[in-house]
Amino acid sequence: MSFSNSLTSGMKKDMVNDERLKRVLENPLCPVKKAKEHSEDLKALRKALFVEDELARWSKIFKALSDVNRLKILKLLGARPMCVCEVMVVLDVTQPTASHHLGILEDAGLIRGKREGKWIFYEVSNSWVLRIVDAVKSPVNPS
């Protein structure tokens, strides 16, 4: 992308954001007096809440948790460390399938492997992982 194209793209983005801000300001349900201050407040809120690296990490974690077999693996590893062959037997899956799911969980930082001779035993990386799983399975109590 050339400099002029990126400049045009940036200008278009600013125009779109200006249009969005205009819609907010025109909304009678939004009691805003000063457009510039409100715009700066919204930008500060975005900066405070949206730490991109942190959001990317959490996105990876929730994607890893979005599969039934991976949730089963987490429950298994919460009971005790296991090697791939044990996970295969319990889940009734092939070795490539078990390894695939273990790899996704490990890449997300939810489990870790410890080598013992020729074997790698996987375990939950931290107790917070099991708390996430427990929180999801427990009914949410509205406050």
C-alpha angles and dihedrals in degrees: 000000000000124000092254091050092049090047090051090047091051091048091050090050091051090049091050091049090048089052091049091049090048090055090051092050093048092052108105090208091061109076099208121155104174119040097198094050091046091049091051091047091053092048090049090049091051091049093048096047104033109063098169098209091049093047091049090052093050091046089055090049094050091046088053089051093049096086126080094219092052091050089051090050091052091052090049093049089046087062095048143324114282139187123232093261092057092049088050092054097046095046095036092230135131123265093253090051093049091046091048093054093043089051092053092049091047093047089053090052094244096118137018133205124229118198118226108178108302093345132084115209116199124212137173107275097220139000091247088071091065091044089057091052091046091048091053094049093046118082113253113246109219113225 
